[in-house]
Each structure stands twice: as structure tokens, then as C-alpha cells.
Amino acid sequence: MVEDLVTGAVGAFAYSAIGIALMVFGYFIVDWLTPGKLGKQIWSDRNTNAAILLASNTIGVGLIVVGAIWASEGDLLEGVVSTAIYGLIGLAAMTVAFLVMDWLTPGKLGEIVVSEEIQPAVWVNAAMHLALGGVIAMALS
């Protein structure tokens, strides 16, 4: 019982550390894709569009981490490695989706995200982030 508790605690720590690292990396990607400083946009300027986009990115990464844990079937090393690999694939896919949508639609999506008015395009991009997180999480199974 103690061994199971220790193994579970190590797993929880390892998955949390990788999940946090991926979410921080995702933050920097969204910051890079949008004009200005993302932290200022969300916490100082209270920009809903930027918050929606970052939240969807974070939830998408969370879905991938959950999928990796589920697919690992108790193999901690395999789970941690697959979480890192698939998490990076997910972030790359979300970045490409953002850039493709930016290319296909009028205006610059990054500028739309930092608009003070709530923008429907941000919700569409957020849905893509969530869908991609789900797709990649299912690819693990």
C-alpha cells in the first residue's frame, strides 16, 4: 500500500510538472502570436478575447495530458514521455491552426484577439484549440 502511494505521488508530481511546463510553453506561444504582452492584455487590460484564447490553449493541453495519463495504463515512464511528445505536438498543431485561420480569414487574428470588443473569431479559434487537444488526446489511445 505504501509503495502504491509513493508511486502515485511520484506520478502525480511528474505529470503535474510536465503539464505545467507545457502550459507555460503554450502561454509563450499565445504571447508570440498576439501583439503586445499577453499578461498585460489579460490581467491589466482585462481583455476577454486574450483570456478566451489562452484558456482554450490551456484546456487543450490539459486534455492531452489527461489522454497521455489514461493511455499509459500505469507505466509512468511511458506516460511521462508520451505526455511531453504529444503535448508538444498539440501545441504545434494549435499554433499552425491559429496561423492557418489567420491566413484564411480577413484581418489579422492576433490584432482581433487584442481588440477590446469581444470577437467571434476568438471563439472559433478557441474551439479549434479544444478540438485539437481532444483529437490528440484520443490519438494516444
N, C-alpha and C positions, 0 to 999 in steps of 0.2 A: 504494500500500500504506500509506503514512504517513497519507494522507487518510482511508482506511478505519479505521485505528487511532484517529485523533483523533475521527472521527465516532462510532465505537463507544464510546470513552471518555466523550465528552460525553453520549451516550445513557445509558450505564450510570450516570453521575452524576445526570442528570436524573430517570431512573426511580427511582433509589435515594432521592433527595431527596423525591420525591412519595410514594413508598411509605412512607418513614419518617414523613413528615408525616401521612399517612392513618392509620398505625398508632398514632401518638401521639394523634391525634384520637379514634380508636377506644378507646384506653386511657381517655381522659377521659369518653367516653360510658359505658363499662362502670363507671367510678368513680361517675358520676352515677346510674346505675341501681341500684347496690348501696349498702347502708348502710355507713357508716364509710369509712375511707380504703383504697382498693384496694391501694396499695403496702404498707401495714401488713398487710393481710389476707394478701397473698401472701408477702412477704419476711420479715416479722417473725413473724406468726402461723402461717405455713406452711399456709395454707388451700388445700386441694386443689380445692375447688369453685370458688373465685375464680380460681385458676390455670387450670383447665379452661376456664372461660368466657372469660377473657382470651386464652388460647392459641387457642381456636376463632375468636375475633374477628380475631386477628392473621393466622391462616392464611387465613380468608375474604378478608381484604383482600389478602393475598399472591396468592391465586387471581385476584382481579380485576386486579391489576397485571400478572400474567403474561398474562392474557387480553388486556389492552389492548396490551401489547407485541406479542403474536402477531398481533392484528388490525391493527396499524398498518402491517404489511408494509414496514418500513424508513422510514416517514415519521415522523421524530422529533417534529415539532410536533403532528401529528395524534395520535400515540401518547401524548404527554405530556398533551395536553388531554383526551383520552378517558380516560386513567388518572385524572385528577383528577375528572372528571364522574362516571364510573361508580364510582369509589371512594366518592365522597360518597353516591351513590345506594345503594350496597351498605351503607354504614354506617347510612343512614336505614332501609333495609329490615331490617337486623339489630335496630335499636332498636325498630321497630314490631313485629317478630316477638316480641321479648322482652316488650313491653308487652301484646300480644295474648295470649301464653301466660300471662302473669301474670293477666290478666283472666279467662281461661277455666279456670284451674286453682285448686284450693283453696290457701289460704295466700298469702303474699307471696313471689314468686320472688326478689326482692332479699334477703330475710331467709334464704331457703333457701340461697342462694349463699354467704352468710357463715356458715352452720352449720359446726360443727366436724366433723360426721359427713358422709361422702361421700353425696351426694344424687343419685338417679337423674334427677330433674328437670333438674339441671345438664347431664347428658349429653345429654338430649333437646334442651335449648336450644343446646348446643354443636353438635349435629348440624344444627340449623336454621341456625346461623351458617355452617357449612361448606357446606351445601347452597345457601344464598343466594349465597355467594361464587362457587360453581360455576355457578349459574344466570346470574348477572350476567356472569361471565367469558364464558360461551357466548353471551350476548346480544350481545357485541361482535363475534362472528364473522359 
